[in-house]
Amino acid sequence: MTAHTPILLDNARLAEALARFPRQRAMWIDGRDDNGAGELIERRSPAHGALVTRVPRGGAADADRAIAAARKAFDEGPWPHATASERARVLLKTADLVDRDRELLALLDTLESGKPIAQARSEIEGAADLWRYAAALARGLHGESYASLGPDRLGFVLREPIGVVSIITPWNFPFLIVSQKLPFALAAGCACVVKPSEMTSASTLHLARLLAEAGLPDGVCNVVTGYGPEVGQPMTSDERVDMISFTGSTAVGRAAMAAASATLKKVSMELGGKNPQIVFADADLEAALDACLFGAYFNAGECCNAGSRLLLQRPIAENFIAELAERARKVPVGDPLDPGTKVGAIVSVDHMGKIERHVAAAQAAGARLRVGGERIASDGLFMAATVVDAVAPTMAIAREEVFGPVVVALAFDTAQEAAALANGASYGLSASVWSRDLDTVVGVARKVRAGTVWANTFMDGAAELPFGGYKQSGLGRELGRRAVEDYTEEKTFHVRNGPRTSWWLVRP
């Protein structure tokens, strides 16, 4: 381990950022500000300790009002019946407004979550692209027709919006993840109730105002802030809700599915991951090292897609992990408002403790701490980039999602063993394979049970490509050309255009 220089925070930069927006924000229900019962949740920056935002502590009554507004907007309002071009126009205008307010939205996410400002700016830019992609899909949403059923019959398959959608999003990518869901639901013609994390609500609340400015009718998008048991539970169990789209931990996802099962709602779940990067001896090791650093420490490892498991072919394992540890010591951890920071603050005291317990338990079980594993002195919540090796596949740290700046390393000999190790966790969100040999890459990729497999890269993404997981990493897919279809129902429309034979007169 290496002693880390204490992190000094720029208070002048913080004061300038806080001056950009009001601290207190209201919920958004039926096209209006809504303060609920008046009780507030205060959010302090995990990096600076300063009060950042106050949002209402919503409850069941607030969720009820929001669901009622969405139900009325869907059943009686114009949005489900708007033309594709009208819906697309609102989504495109929203994307323009997101671009206009990019710096403000990035500041909100940085101050509430602790992520680096440069990363937050990139996420907002990517989110605007998702709104534009959803607008394009709105224009292409269609059903099917069948003229092959006989001379007197026609068949049509119609796609109709599924109805009211409850959208529940996590704290690690506040604006990006809501933008992986909401624009596609709106493109289909649905009405929505959104619950952001109680720790990172501000950018989603701002988005609701941008949608209103873009021309979205009242009640079509509602945002309720608060805690899961008080707001999320009624959003998942209410019979007026037709679908749930949830991103978060696998444990909470199970609870949401159980609540939804009483009324058999459609459920889309993007859950946890323990994602392997499989590095063979013939790989471009320089590129693999960089990708392993990125995969482990991007967003402080608070990422379902984090490359938190390194599977290294034995001949290169020791040298690779030694070099990775050396580079991990140099990863810039610091003030999220500094554009040069790569790793910001951990989101909360409780989460920091969870990460530390994982590392301590691994050491107690016989794993070796190569670098990091400790907090960095500061007024905020910062943890050093951490590398743990000599890990056995049965250890908790090799199987469970740590969700912090911690990467673990295991060794393998053969491609078959690598695939078996990759599939050894209960998750199956993503993986990468590093080799110059095409047979190796394709062969291992086809054996790995994961929703995304990268070859000689890691965590590249595009709106056109579906995202989701196998096993306990979730149900369904987001993004891709069928993203809007996920928020629709199919209706068969069967037409006879000639006389119908009277059934009761027919004799054998």
C-alpha angles and dihedrals in degrees: 000000000000129000109243125218110247113260114247116206124213104235093185090057090048093050091050091051094048091051090063097075143018116268096221123066135179131222118255116234126163093347097308142092110265123190096186116206093338101254112130139210112217118210120199124194108260088214101046106020090229123135107260108170144357118208131175118271095232123203142187092293091055092047088050092054092047093049090047091051092049092046092052092045090052098042099040108014132092100245100085089050097043117118119257090249091054092051092045091051091057092047093049091049089050090053090052091051091049088054090048092052097036096121093049093048091048091051092050093052093043096050095045100040103028094235118146115271093232090056092046091053090053091049093052090050090051091048092055088054090054091055089052092048091051089051090055091049090050089062091049100047109121145145132224138264131209121200092166098083096092138290094286101042138067127187127206131183109205125197114216129177111267093229129237115015125197109211118195118185135186134235101248099074103014101173100026096054096047085052090055089060117021102057092051092050090049092046088058091052099255128144117229145205113200127198114188121192113284087236097054110029103127102085093047091050089051090050090057089059091048090054090052090049089051091056105262108157120250115274096020093102121027127175121204120185126206146079127321100247091048101040109008095052096059090042090059099040105039111113091219089068115087102188141017124212110189136176119184144079122344091239093056090042090059090052091049091050091050091052091048094049094073090070097025095239121180108259131202115186132185105184141160134328142197096191123195127217105202112203120190123200093250094055126116091265096192091056091043092052092053092047092048091053091048094045093049101043107028107121087004087290089293090131131109087218095051115139090232098152120064115197106193127187106243100243091061100028101098097043092043095052092045091053092044090053091050091052092044088061089061099047106123106246113178153089108005090215090062108094090216095060116110099179120036134183131317109252100241146356091251093052092048089055091051091054092048091050091053091053094045092049091051091053091048089053091054104269119139123239106217099177140349122005095145140085120260115234110258144115086261139055109276129156128192119245104268134209122188123184139166083066122163118218090239095058116108092235089059093051109029129071109255094181095203141090092293127119125185127203131212129176130229137180109203137033089245091055091047092054091048092052091047090054093044096094125075090241130081109180105124146337141178133217122207118198139116089222113092093204090055094048096047095040095052094040090056092051096048113093101219136121093235128027120184124201117215092341138063136222097358110153144181134186090238094062122079118242127203143094150261125235115357093353091087152276127280131358137272127210123013127098093299095053094106092044089062088069094053140079123222118233122192112218111192117189130190114200100187139049117303120228113243106248097207094054095054113104126196 
